[in-house]
Amino acid sequence: MARNIGSRYTAHQILGRGSAGTVWAGEGPDGPVAVKLLREDLASDQELVGRFVQERTALLGLDHPHIVGVRDLVVDGNDLALVMDLIRGTDLRTRLDRERRLAPEAAVAIVADVADGLAVAHKAGVVHRDVKPENILLDMEGPLGPAGSHPALLTDFGVAKLIDTPRRTKSSRIIGTPDYLAPEIVEGLPPRAAVDIYALATVLYELLAGFTPFGGGHPGAVLRRHVTETVVPLPGIPDELWQLIVQCLAKAPASRLRASELGVRLRELLPMLAGMPPLDVDEPGTEPQPEPYREPTPEPAAEARRRGAVPLVPGAAPADSNRDTHTSMRVPAPDELAGGAHGTARAPRAPGQPRPGSARNKAGGRTSGASGPRPGGVSRAVRKRRITLGVAGLALAAALGVGGWLAVGDGESTPPARDSRHSTPTP
């Protein structure tokens, strides 16, 4: 469906949609053009339109092989449009989605092209403020460069500045794409040329690794990483290239290279990158979410024995022998400590269950159990029972001896001699 843009241009096919508007393929007096028709809410803001008109001269003056040239600015009723050169190709995001990551030589050649374009813009006093793969076009009709890469052109100059006006945004709002925002923007400082260098270095990292250095998760977490975290190294690339990336991702804007320096340095590295395959890098996961606390479930005794863990004291939960912890321990009672320095633990006793090692008979006496004495010593209670039984036995033996003397004696004052080894007292 064709539509007129002003009096000189006709848009007849939608090429894509973005956050700021819709891009159409169209025709003009000088041939094919691309028309970026901005959102209606932008076009209806007269203050914003006036500001954009003021930028017209600077945008029309950006003439470079690696910048998508702006031919005209149209303000017609509710239409606010940028008329640009039509590039036959695709954007870098589409290529990344298809290939995930590029060979280092191709990635560096593309970024060097964009750096050359930024150098011209920065010299003219224009800051892009939204460098990202979506705003980098690949000209499929242009001459092939290193590693068969197509010429790269930067587009959408001035759009981020157009949207970010004091009237339309609050001081606490950040305009831009979180993955590519420089730390100084996150901290509320005015954007200078260095923010484009930081964003372009982020694009280079993404072309090599397949992911951005600080992306992933909630946008707030991404912004925090830009300010607080250091970039994770990429294995398998020359140290000269890595140091270049680190310098351009520096937190301090003054530490970064200028666009002209970056373009030159990148092209110097191209010979050593020839023939190098894409990196084999695993994408890091998103921030793990903390699991809610759950009370530990006691293990069955059989499972505890299988793992080699035993309770430290009777009634305590089995301790994990692989952990250095005191949370599952309780202070033992004095009688539990009386079994010697190396006493083993016993299983908890159910109510009414007799203690192992002794059983009480119906007559109230004790019968020795089958478990025998515990290794490592005899408890105080057992020693006390043995002493009591010994005294009772001696008293019984003495009583039996006196009774026998009274029964068979003939009035003699001393009992007859007895061999205690062969006597069998009768209870």
Residue pairs with C-beta under 8 A, 6 or more apart in sequence:
1 12
2 10
2 11
2 12
3 10
3 11
3 12
3 24
4 10
4 11
5 11
5 24
5 26
5 35
5 37
5 74
5 76
5 79
5 81
5 83
6 74
6 76
6 79
6 81
7 76
8 28
8 29
8 72
8 74
9 26
9 27
9 28
9 33
9 35
9 72
9 74
9 81
9 83
10 26
10 27
10 28
11 24
11 25
11 26
11 35
11 37
12 24
12 25
12 26
12 27
13 24
13 25
13 26
14 22
14 23
14 24
14 25
15 23
15 24
15 25
15 34
16 22
16 23
16 91
17 23
18 134
18 156
20 36
20 38
20 39
20 42
20 156
20 159
20 162
20 163
21 36
21 37
21 38
21 39
21 42
22 36
22 37
23 34
23 35
23 36
23 37
24 34
24 35
24 36
24 37
25 32
25 33
25 34
25 35
25 86
26 32
26 33
26 34
26 35
26 83
27 33
28 71
28 72
28 83
30 71
32 86
33 71
33 83
33 84
33 85
33 86
34 68
34 83
34 84
34 85
34 86
34 87
35 74
35 81
35 82
35 83
35 84
36 81
36 82
36 84
36 156
36 159
37 79
37 80
37 81
38 80
38 81
38 82
38 159
38 162
40 78
42 48
42 80
42 162
42 163
43 49
43 75
43 78
43 79
43 80
44 78
45 167
45 168
47 165
47 167
48 162
48 165
48 167
48 168
49 75
49 80
51 162
51 165
52 73
52 80
52 158
52 162
53 73
53 75
55 158
55 161
55 162
56 73
58 124
58 125
58 126
58 158
59 70
59 73
59 82
59 126
59 157
59 158
60 70
60 71
60 72
60 73
61 124
62 69
62 70
62 120
62 121
62 124
62 126
62 157
63 69
63 120
64 116
64 117
64 120
64 121
65 116
65 117
65 151
65 153
66 113
66 114
66 116
66 117
66 151
66 152
66 153
66 154
67 117
67 120
67 121
67 153
67 154
67 155
67 157
68 84
68 85
68 87
68 137
68 153
68 154
68 155
68 156
69 84
69 85
70 82
70 83
70 84
70 157
70 158
71 83
71 84
71 85
72 82
72 83
73 81
73 82
73 83
74 80
74 81
74 82
74 83
82 158
82 159
84 155
87 137
87 139
87 153
87 155
88 139
88 140
88 141
89 137
89 138
89 139
89 140
89 141
89 150
90 137
90 138
90 140
91 133
91 134
91 135
91 136
91 137
91 138
92 110
92 133
92 134
92 136
92 137
92 138
92 152
92 203
92 207
93 132
93 133
93 134
95 102
95 138
96 102
96 133
96 206
96 207
96 210
99 278
100 210
101 107
101 207
101 208
101 209
101 210
101 278
101 279
101 281
102 110
102 207
102 208
102 278
103 147
103 273
103 276
103 277
103 278
104 208
104 237
104 241
104 273
104 276
104 278
104 279
105 146
105 147
105 149
105 270
105 273
105 274
105 275
105 276
106 146
106 147
106 148
106 149
106 207
107 204
107 207
107 208
108 146
108 204
108 241
108 266
108 269
108 270
108 273
109 145
109 146
109 147
109 149
109 266
109 270
110 136
110 138
110 149
110 152
110 207
111 152
111 200
111 203
111 204
111 207
111 262
111 266
112 262
112 263
112 266
112 267
112 270
113 145
113 151
113 152
113 153
114 131
114 136
114 152
114 154
114 200
114 203
115 200
115 259
115 260
115 262
115 263
115 266
116 259
116 260
116 263
117 153
117 154
118 128
118 131
118 154
118 193
118 196
118 197
118 200
118 259
119 258
119 259
119 260
119 263
121 127
121 128
121 154
121 157
121 196
121 259
122 193
122 196
122 258
122 259
126 157
126 158
127 161
127 191
127 192
127 193
127 195
127 196
128 135
128 154
128 156
128 157
128 160
128 196
128 199
129 160
129 161
129 164
129 175
129 176
129 191
129 195
129 196
130 156
130 159
130 160
130 176
130 177
130 180
130 199
131 154
131 180
131 196
131 199
131 200
131 203
132 177
132 179
132 180
132 199
132 203
133 203
133 206
135 154
135 155
135 156
136 152
136 153
136 154
136 155
136 203
137 152
137 153
137 154
137 155
138 149
138 150
138 151
138 152
138 153
139 150
139 151
139 152
139 153
140 150
142 150
142 151
143 151
144 150
145 151
146 270
146 274
147 274
160 175
160 176
163 169
163 175
164 175
169 175
171 188
174 181
174 185
174 186
174 223
176 185
178 215
178 219
178 222
178 223
179 202
179 206
179 212
179 214
179 215
179 222
180 198
180 199
180 202
180 203
180 212
181 195
181 199
181 223
181 226
182 191
182 194
182 195
182 198
182 199
182 226
182 253
183 198
183 226
183 227
183 251
184 191
184 192
184 194
184 195
184 253
185 191
185 195
186 223
186 226
186 227
187 227
192 253
193 258
193 259
194 253
194 254
194 256
195 253
196 259
197 248
197 256
197 257
197 258
197 259
197 262
198 248
198 249
198 253
198 256
200 248
200 259
200 262
201 245
201 248
201 249
201 256
202 212
202 213
202 214
202 249
204 245
204 248
205 212
205 213
205 231
205 234
205 245
205 249
206 212
206 213
208 234
208 237
208 278
208 279
208 281
209 234
209 279
209 281
209 283
210 281
210 283
211 283
211 284
213 231
213 232
213 249
214 222
214 225
214 226
214 229
214 231
215 222
216 222
216 284
216 285
216 286
216 287
217 286
217 287
221 287
227 251
231 245
231 246
231 249
232 284
233 242
234 242
234 245
234 279
234 281
235 279
235 281
236 279
236 280
236 281
237 276
237 279
238 269
238 272
238 273
240 269
240 272
241 269
241 273
244 257
244 262
244 265
244 266
244 269
247 255
247 256
247 257
248 256
248 257
248 262
249 256
250 256
257 265
296 317
298 317
299 307
299 317
299 318
301 318
301 347
304 310
304 311
304 318
307 318
307 320
307 321
308 321
309 318
309 319
309 320
309 321
310 318
310 319
310 344
310 345
311 317
311 318
311 319
311 345
312 319
312 329
312 332
312 345
313 329
313 330
313 332
313 336
313 345
314 336
314 345
314 346
314 347
314 348
314 349
315 330
315 348
316 328
316 329
316 330
317 328
318 328
319 325
319 328
319 329
320 328
335 380
335 381
338 379
338 380
338 381
339 374
339 376
339 377
339 379
340 374
340 376
340 377
341 376
341 377
342 375
342 376
342 377
343 374
343 376
343 377
344 374
344 375
344 376
346 356
349 355
349 356
354 360
356 369
356 371
357 369
357 371
357 372
357 373
357 374
357 382
358 366
358 367
358 368
358 369
359 366
359 367
359 369
360 366
361 367
366 385
373 382
396 425
396 427
397 420
397 425
400 425
400 426
401 415
401 418
402 415
404 415
405 415
405 416
408 416
409 415
409 416
